[in-house]
Amino acid sequence: MDLLGDAAEVVDRAHGGTALCDWFEEQGTDISLERLADWRPHVLVIDHSGNSFTPCIADHVGADYYRKYRMDAEYAIGLAAQTDTRVLFVAQPVSRTQKYDGVALPPFQDHPVGTNYVFAALPESFPDGSVRHVSTWPVLSPAGRFVQESTCAAHEPGCVDGTGFLRSPPPGGHLEPLGAWRYALLVADELVAAGWLSADAVSRG
């Protein structure tokens, strides 16, 4: 993560399609959040769009699905509190299969905005400021719309002749270099706004 330079130590892991509950020790992996005491991070950033493919979440549907994500989020916050770790929840950008009015199109799941509203409601329960929420919509999904490409500045990754892709081509929707850059900068700016990161630790290219 070049954006933070020496301010961050990055260990790459790839675990696609997970739900928040897949990151707990009961799943029997070495990536469990119960190991925060070993890592002692300054900040824990949680970004889950609401996947429900894996066994720990698949049987939770409707209102129970949202309760499950809320309970798991509160459990993660509790784990973070044990090491005085602050928590930032990030709302993902709109999916390609979501309509402007927020109604999902098949085959998308029956929760059109995923966990966004669940996570957005969390900070009010923690008035000490240890839990925050930020939405990627202003930079990646303006007005709640899926945006494939955008005008850009020459210093931004993936910018060619003033234009770059924010998201991968159809049928995908993952972040392209330009989208990932703007996502990372948004998160970094929120950390600075919270006082959790020094402004001079952020490189803007």
QUIGI-V443103 format. One record per residue. N is the residue number from 0. SS is DSSP state (H for helix, E for strand, - for the rest). PSI is psi in whole degrees, -180 to 180 (none if undefined). NEAR is the number of other C-alpha atoms within 8 Angstrom. Layout:
# QUIGI-V443103
n:N ss:SS psi:PSI near:NEAR
n:N ss:SS psi:PSI near:NEAR
This chain:
# QUIGI-V443103
n:0 ss:- psi:86 near:6
n:1 ss:H psi:-24 near:5
n:2 ss:H psi:-36 near:10
n:3 ss:H psi:-7 near:10
n:4 ss:H psi:-130 near:10
n:5 ss:H psi:-5 near:5
n:6 ss:H psi:-9 near:6
n:7 ss:- psi:141 near:7
n:8 ss:- psi:123 near:5
n:9 ss:- psi:128 near:5
n:10 ss:- psi:114 near:4
n:11 ss:- psi:131 near:4
n:12 ss:- psi:148 near:4
n:13 ss:- psi:114 near:4
n:14 ss:- psi:83 near:5
n:15 ss:- psi:148 near:4
n:16 ss:- psi:14 near:7
n:17 ss:- psi:156 near:11
n:18 ss:- psi:170 near:14
n:19 ss:H psi:-37 near:10
n:20 ss:H psi:-16 near:10
n:21 ss:H psi:-8 near:10
n:22 ss:H psi:22 near:11
n:23 ss:- psi:155 near:12
n:24 ss:H psi:-22 near:11
n:25 ss:H psi:-15 near:4
n:26 ss:H psi:-7 near:8
n:27 ss:- psi:30 near:6
n:28 ss:- psi:174 near:7
n:29 ss:- psi:14 near:5
n:30 ss:- psi:15 near:8
n:31 ss:- psi:143 near:11
n:32 ss:H psi:-15 near:10
n:33 ss:H psi:-13 near:8
n:34 ss:H psi:9 near:8
n:35 ss:H psi:-32 near:11
n:36 ss:H psi:-29 near:8
n:37 ss:H psi:-38 near:5
n:38 ss:H psi:-36 near:6
n:39 ss:- psi:57 near:8
n:40 ss:- psi:153 near:7
n:41 ss:- psi:-41 near:8
n:42 ss:E psi:141 near:9
n:43 ss:E psi:118 near:10
n:44 ss:E psi:123 near:8
n:45 ss:E psi:121 near:8
n:46 ss:- psi:101 near:8
n:47 ss:- psi:125 near:11
n:48 ss:- psi:-14 near:10
n:49 ss:- psi:27 near:9
n:50 ss:- psi:145 near:10
n:51 ss:- psi:37 near:8
n:52 ss:- psi:-30 near:9
n:53 ss:- psi:161 near:11
n:54 ss:H psi:-33 near:6
n:55 ss:H psi:-14 near:8
n:56 ss:H psi:-18 near:12
n:57 ss:H psi:-33 near:9
n:58 ss:- psi:-2 near:6
n:59 ss:- psi:114 near:8
n:60 ss:- psi:161 near:7
n:61 ss:- psi:-138 near:7
n:62 ss:H psi:-32 near:6
n:63 ss:H psi:-32 near:8
n:64 ss:H psi:-47 near:10
n:65 ss:H psi:-39 near:10
n:66 ss:H psi:-41 near:8
n:67 ss:H psi:-47 near:10
n:68 ss:H psi:-38 near:13
n:69 ss:H psi:-45 near:10
n:70 ss:H psi:-43 near:8
n:71 ss:H psi:-38 near:10
n:72 ss:H psi:-43 near:10
n:73 ss:H psi:-35 near:8
n:74 ss:H psi:-43 near:8
n:75 ss:H psi:-40 near:9
n:76 ss:H psi:-40 near:10
n:77 ss:H psi:-40 near:8
n:78 ss:H psi:-42 near:11
n:79 ss:H psi:-37 near:13
n:80 ss:H psi:-28 near:9
n:81 ss:- psi:-23 near:8
n:82 ss:- psi:17 near:9
n:83 ss:- psi:38 near:7
n:84 ss:- psi:128 near:13
n:85 ss:E psi:157 near:11
n:86 ss:E psi:129 near:13
n:87 ss:E psi:120 near:12
n:88 ss:E psi:135 near:13
n:89 ss:E psi:127 near:15
n:90 ss:E psi:124 near:16
n:91 ss:- psi:159 near:11
n:92 ss:- psi:167 near:10
n:93 ss:- psi:141 near:12
n:94 ss:- psi:154 near:7
n:95 ss:- psi:-31 near:8
n:96 ss:- psi:8 near:8
n:97 ss:E psi:139 near:13
n:98 ss:- psi:163 near:9
n:99 ss:- psi:-37 near:9
n:100 ss:- psi:4 near:4
n:101 ss:- psi:3 near:9
n:102 ss:- psi:131 near:8
n:103 ss:E psi:150 near:12
n:104 ss:- psi:145 near:8
n:105 ss:- psi:146 near:6
n:106 ss:- psi:24 near:4
n:107 ss:- psi:155 near:9
n:108 ss:- psi:173 near:7
n:109 ss:- psi:24 near:6
n:110 ss:- psi:85 near:8
n:111 ss:- psi:-27 near:10
n:112 ss:- psi:21 near:9
n:113 ss:- psi:-133 near:9
n:114 ss:- psi:9 near:13
n:115 ss:H psi:-49 near:11
n:116 ss:H psi:-26 near:8
n:117 ss:H psi:-50 near:10
n:118 ss:H psi:-35 near:13
n:119 ss:H psi:-26 near:11
n:120 ss:- psi:-8 near:8
n:121 ss:- psi:-43 near:11
n:122 ss:H psi:-32 near:12
n:123 ss:H psi:-19 near:6
n:124 ss:H psi:-4 near:6
n:125 ss:- psi:74 near:9
n:126 ss:- psi:-9 near:7
n:127 ss:- psi:-5 near:5
n:128 ss:- psi:9 near:7
n:129 ss:- psi:-12 near:10
n:130 ss:E psi:128 near:13
n:131 ss:E psi:166 near:10
n:132 ss:E psi:140 near:12
n:133 ss:E psi:143 near:11
n:134 ss:E psi:139 near:9
n:135 ss:- psi:-6 near:13
n:136 ss:H psi:-42 near:13
n:137 ss:H psi:-31 near:8
n:138 ss:H psi:-20 near:9
n:139 ss:H psi:-23 near:14
n:140 ss:- psi:61 near:13
n:141 ss:H psi:136 near:10
n:142 ss:H psi:24 near:7
n:143 ss:H psi:26 near:9
n:144 ss:- psi:151 near:9
n:145 ss:- psi:128 near:13
n:146 ss:- psi:121 near:10
n:147 ss:- psi:-46 near:9
n:148 ss:E psi:167 near:9
n:149 ss:E psi:157 near:9
n:150 ss:E psi:156 near:7
n:151 ss:- psi:167 near:9
n:152 ss:- psi:154 near:7
n:153 ss:- psi:-30 near:9
n:154 ss:- psi:-10 near:6
n:155 ss:- psi:140 near:10
n:156 ss:- psi:139 near:8
n:157 ss:- psi:7 near:9
n:158 ss:- psi:122 near:14
n:159 ss:E psi:118 near:7
n:160 ss:- psi:39 near:5
n:161 ss:- psi:5 near:9
n:162 ss:E psi:146 near:10
n:163 ss:E psi:160 near:12
n:164 ss:E psi:130 near:14
n:165 ss:- psi:-37 near:15
n:166 ss:E psi:157 near:13
n:167 ss:- psi:158 near:11
n:168 ss:- psi:161 near:7
n:169 ss:- psi:145 near:5
n:170 ss:- psi:8 near:5
n:171 ss:- psi:-174 near:8
n:172 ss:- psi:14 near:10
n:173 ss:- psi:164 near:6
n:174 ss:E psi:133 near:10
n:175 ss:- psi:173 near:11
n:176 ss:H psi:-42 near:10
n:177 ss:H psi:-44 near:14
n:178 ss:H psi:-40 near:12
n:179 ss:H psi:-38 near:10
n:180 ss:H psi:-47 near:10
n:181 ss:H psi:-34 near:10
n:182 ss:H psi:-50 near:11
n:183 ss:H psi:-40 near:9
n:184 ss:H psi:-38 near:10
n:185 ss:H psi:-46 near:10
n:186 ss:H psi:-46 near:10
n:187 ss:H psi:-42 near:10
n:188 ss:H psi:-36 near:9
n:189 ss:H psi:-38 near:9
n:190 ss:H psi:-39 near:10
n:191 ss:H psi:-44 near:11
n:192 ss:H psi:-33 near:7
n:193 ss:H psi:-12 near:7
n:194 ss:- psi:16 near:7
n:195 ss:- psi:-8 near:9
n:196 ss:- psi:139 near:9
n:197 ss:- psi:138 near:8
n:198 ss:H psi:-33 near:7
n:199 ss:H psi:-1 near:5
n:200 ss:H psi:-9 near:9
n:201 ss:- psi:123 near:10
n:202 ss:- psi:131 near:9
n:203 ss:- psi:18 near:5
n:204 ss:- psi:none near:5
